[in-house]
Amino acid sequence: MNKERLTELLAKKVSGMLTLPEARELAEYLEKNPDDKELVALMDDFLKGSLHFDHVYTKQMLDERVTRLNQKIFKEKQGQEPLQKKSLLRTITLYISVAALLVLLAGTAWYFFYSRKNEASVPKNVLATKPGSKSTVELPDGTRVLLNADTRLFYDQSFGNNTREVTLEGEAYFDVVKDAAHPFIVHTSLMNIKVLGTVFNVRAYKNEENMQATLLRGSVEVTLKKKGDRKILVLKPNEKVIVRNFNADDTAADKSRNALPDIAIMTIKAMGSDSTVKETQWTKNRLVFDQSRLEDIIPELERWYGVTIQIKDTSLLNRKISGIYENESLTEVLESFKLVLDFSYKISGNTVTIVK
């Protein structure tokens, strides 16, 4: 990997735009390059020091951290004894490297976050969660939104003037305040969901094979954005629409294997003592798998726990698992999987390696 590619991946990581395949690429590179891994670990620790993990870093935030880091370097130079010169030199070298990296990333991350192609305008407000975290937020109109892990929600300063429009990348549960004069619209890459006041869930991760909108209460109008075939669907309570995502990072073999229709409307059913449907179990801190392939489960676990999972034996990928996991640790989930699939695993930092 050349320096330009490494800088690009780190910038996306800082700005919250890193995809799962890119996260794997970065993790594999760092495992093979311990010096860079140490540098990135120090950068992560420094960035996390005084910022809440649910927010995306802005250029100003990064610039502030560079200033603080430069001050720290100066203090290290002033406060160490001569006998520690070799250790001090290494520490200062690391700090200087991190400072230089942050200066570079401040501009590059800004570019990836605010200058992505095909965006007509730049959202003025961004709500985001990183892998391993969830968040509940309230929009200016009082609408309550639960953001699942690795999710971004964008909205303009004009939100609420004529319409209430947001753009979603990831998964979110919406409890929309009723306002007939100002429709609430959720934009995703495959569909737009228009409502007046209702409760619904939208799952729109870019790298998954489909995107879904699930209606729990009220009514929604779904406009599909497929080229040459623009359709408008109206969902009833306890229905969901599934739209095939041909832009996902699936191989042709994967698409053929799944053989999903382009569009499907299904009825959903409540499960459990609290009558929560499968599609919103995540809002109760539950992971639900129903005869799910391990290959499809891995991205879910990576987002849920903020880790990278490497499968060394591809024969495991097609094995299926069912179960409900509520507030359980990654180790507890893996131990459960281990009993069914008969594999071994190793956790090293934020990397999980699974072998047969």
Stockholm file with secondary structure:
# STOCKHOLM 1.0

chainA/1-356         MNKERLTELLAKKVSGMLTLPEARELAEYLEKNPDDKELVALMDDFLKGSLHFDHVYTKQMLDERVTRLNQKIFKEKQGQEPLQKKSLLRTITLYISVAALLVLLAGTAWYFFYSRKNEASVPKNVLATKPGSKSTVELPDGTRVLLNADTRLFYDQSFGNNTREVTLEGEAYFDVVKDAAHPFIVHTSLMNIKVLGTVFNVRAYKNEENMQATLLRGSVEVTLKKKGDRKILVLKPNEKVIVRNFNADDTAADKSRNALPDIAIMTIKAMGSDSTVKETQWTKNRLVFDQSRLEDIIPELERWYGVTIQIKDTSLLNRKISGIYENESLTEVLESFKLVLDFSYKISGNTVTIVK
#=GR chainA/1-356 SS CCHHHHHHHHHHHHHTCCCHHHHHHHHHHHHHCHHHHHHHHHHHHHHHTSSCTTSCCCHHHHHHHHHHHHHHHHHHHHHCCGGGHHHHHHHHHHHHHHHHHHHHHHHHHHHHHHCCTTCSSCCSEEEEECTTCCEEEECTTSCEEEECSSEEEEECTTTTSSCEEEEEEEEEEEECCCCTTSCEEEECSSEEEEESSCEEEEEECTTSSEEEEEEEESCEEEEECCTTCCCEEEECTTEEEEEECTTSSCCHHHHHHHCCCSEEEEECCEETTTTEEGGGGGGGTEEEEEEEEHHHHHHHHHHHHTCEEEESCGGGTTCEEEEEEESCCHHHHHHHHHHHHCCEEEEETTEEEEEC
#=GC SS_cons         CCHHHHHHHHHHHHHTCCCHHHHHHHHHHHHHCHHHHHHHHHHHHHHHTSSCTTSCCCHHHHHHHHHHHHHHHHHHHHHCCGGGHHHHHHHHHHHHHHHHHHHHHHHHHHHHHHCCTTCSSCCSEEEEECTTCCEEEECTTSCEEEECSSEEEEECTTTTSSCEEEEEEEEEEEECCCCTTSCEEEECSSEEEEESSCEEEEEECTTSSEEEEEEEESCEEEEECCTTCCCEEEECTTEEEEEECTTSSCCHHHHHHHCCCSEEEEECCEETTTTEEGGGGGGGTEEEEEEEEHHHHHHHHHHHHTCEEEESCGGGTTCEEEEEEESCCHHHHHHHHHHHHCCEEEEETTEEEEEC
//
